[in-house]
Each structure stands twice: as structure tokens, then as C-alpha cells.
């Protein structure tokens, strides 16, 4: 699912031709929605919205 937006890129400041992609988390099974901004100029992909609970979607494995 994707939609156009006028939000500015955090890296280059561009606000033309940017897109927001809404995706669901699938690795940990939460299926929560997350939004990512794709810059129309530098083509970077960045978090558009930061989740309140990052611990729910991250997993740390320590290998000795």
C-alpha cells in the first residue's frame, strides 16, 4: 500500500515526488503497520513514523 505525501526527506530536504509506503511487520508476527518515506530525489528510504515500542519489533541475540 502506498500513498503520495508532501513530507520532506530527512536527509536531503526534498519534498517533491516523495512517497509513503505502509507495510506490516512480518518477521516477529506482530503484523503492526509501519510507514516509510521514499525520497523522490535521493531515493533513500527512512522511517516516516517511529513506533512507540521499538522493543516489540526488535530482537537482540548475544552470541559468545
N, C-alpha and C positions, 0 to 999 in steps of 0.2 A: 504494500500500500504506500503510495507516495503522494505528496501534495506540494505545490509551489509555495514559496514563502518570500518575504521581503527581509528576513533576518540577515544580519551581517555576519560574514565569516570572521571567526575569532583570530585567524592567522593573518589574512591579507586585507580584511575590512570590506571586501566586495559584498554588495547587496543585490546584484543583478543576476538573475538566472539561477539562483540557489534553489535547492530542493530539500524538502524534509522527507526522510524515509522513516516510516513507522514499522518496526519489526518486533517480533516476540522472542523472548528468551527461550531457548530450546535445550541448552546444554544441561542445566540443572533442573529442568522440569517445572519452573515456576510459571512459564508462559506469560509473564508480565510484559507489557508493551513498553518499548523504548523508542525515542526519536533521535535520529541522527541527521545532521545537516551536511549536505554535499555542496561544496562551493562550485559555482558556475565558472569561476576564473582559475583558481589554483587546484581545483579538483580534490581538495582534502575532504576527508570525512571526519566529523567530530561529533561528540555528544551534544545534542541540542538541548536536552533536559537531563540533569543529573538526578538519578534516583535518590530518594531519601535514605534508603537502607542498602548501601553498597555491599554489606556483608551477605545479604541474601543472594547475590549473584556472583560472588567471588568465592573461591576455594583456595586455601593455602595448603600445599603439600610440602613438608620438610623431609628431605632425604639426606640421611647421614652416610 
